[in-house]
């Protein structure tokens, strides 16, 4: 997985008024949990945007008063109207403890069914996986070159050695839908 470095400061106060004043000065209240102790911090809003508004999943190395915490973004709370970040939770990761995180799905190749006139539809953009942080890839790459007309790739069709997928086996990832043009071409070839 990719890593990104962010600096943070410890915060001691809590409450709505304090959080509102922090946000006015471009700081986002945050928590680090999952380690020996929970830690309340604040992160610069502009620095944080590099890790949030991206399709990639990062291991975020937070530097807090000289100590570096290796974390992932577990939950982000957004303002319902302005979509500004209100609060963020970081989960501390280690080489001994498995984590569950959503990774982006990347389809590789051109589906055989799409060449025959079908329409490729990617149903799922992210899949939750479970494994050690060091073993997780940046994305889940799936080869779709053999995907025929009217066929689908499901979670049950995938298997990985270093991590498991934490989704039901019946979840459809990608499918090639039959279009009218493909149906008409099939009828023409039968004549």
Rosetta blueprint (number, residue, H / E / L):
1 X L
2 X E
3 X E
4 X E
5 X E
6 X E
7 X E
8 X E
9 X E
10 X E
11 X L
12 X L
13 X L
14 X L
15 X L
16 X H
17 X H
18 X H
19 X H
20 X H
21 X H
22 X H
23 X H
24 X H
25 X L
26 X L
27 X E
28 X E
29 X E
30 X E
31 X E
32 X E
33 X E
34 X L
35 X L
36 X L
37 X L
38 X L
39 X E
40 X E
41 X E
42 X E
43 X E
44 X E
45 X H
46 X H
47 X H
48 X H
49 X H
50 X H
51 X H
52 X H
53 X L
54 X L
55 X L
56 X L
57 X L
58 X E
59 X E
60 X E
61 X E
62 X E
63 X E
64 X E
65 X L
66 X L
67 X E
68 X E
69 X E
70 X E
71 X E
72 X E
73 X E
74 X E
75 X E
76 X E
77 X E
78 X E
79 X L
80 X L
81 X L
82 X L
83 X L
84 X L
85 X E
86 X E
87 X E
88 X E
89 X E
90 X E
91 X E
92 X E
93 X L
94 X L
95 X L
96 X L
97 X L
98 X L
99 X E
100 X E
101 X E
102 X E
103 X E
104 X E
105 X E
106 X E
107 X E
108 X E
109 X L
110 X L
111 X L
112 X H
113 X H
114 X H
115 X H
116 X L
117 X L
118 X L
119 X E
120 X E
121 X E
122 X E
123 X L
124 X L
125 X L
126 X E
127 X E
128 X E
129 X E
130 X E
131 X E
132 X L
133 X H
134 X H
135 X H
136 X L
137 X L
138 X L
139 X E
140 X E
141 X E
142 X E
143 X E
144 X L
145 X L
146 X L
147 X L
148 X L
149 X L
150 X L
151 X L
152 X E
153 X E
154 X E
155 X H
156 X H
157 X H
158 X L
159 X L
160 X L
161 X L
162 X L
163 X L
164 X E
165 X E
166 X L
167 X L
168 X L
169 X L
170 X L
171 X L
172 X E
173 X E
174 X E
175 X E
176 X E
177 X E
178 X L
179 X L
180 X H
181 X H
182 X H
183 X H
184 X H
185 X H
186 X H
187 X H
188 X H
189 X H
190 X H
191 X L
